[in-house]
Structure formats: structure tokens, C-alpha cells
Amino acid sequence: MALRCAQNLREFRKDSLKHYSADIVYELERAGESFKVQQQAGSLDQLRRCPGR
């Protein structure tokens, strides 16, 4: 089973705000009544720098 999702991360360091967006795909396998992550793959779609406040 494949699960696709978006991930957003904001990092504030040294008076600078960075915004990262990624498209992540998880390959899941059945483990009893739940699922386990078998593989994770992703690509960084966008890297945007925003001015610090």
C-alpha cells in the first residue's frame, strides 16, 4: 500500500525564517491489524526563504 502526503517545515535560526515543502511517499506493509513503514521516499519541491522579523 502506498501513502502520499505533503510535509511543511519552518525553521527559524539566526533571525532567518526558512520554509521547506516536500512531497513524501510511504510504502506500507501489513503487520497484523496495523501497518509498518517499509520504505520512505520524498523530493524537496520548494525551498523558500522568508525575511526574519
C-alpha positions, 0 to 999 in steps of 0.5 A, a space after each residue: 500500500 502506498 501513502 502520499 502526503 505533503 510535509 511543511 517545515 519552518 525553521 527559524 535560526 539566526 533571525 532567518 525564517 526558512 520554509 521547506 515543502 516536500 512531497 513524501 511517499 510511504 510504502 506500507 506493509 501489513 503487520 497484523 491489524 496495523 501497518 509498518 513503514 517499509 520504505 520512505 521516499 520524498 523530493 524537496 519541491 520548494 525551498 523558500 526563504 522568508 525575511 526574519 522579523 
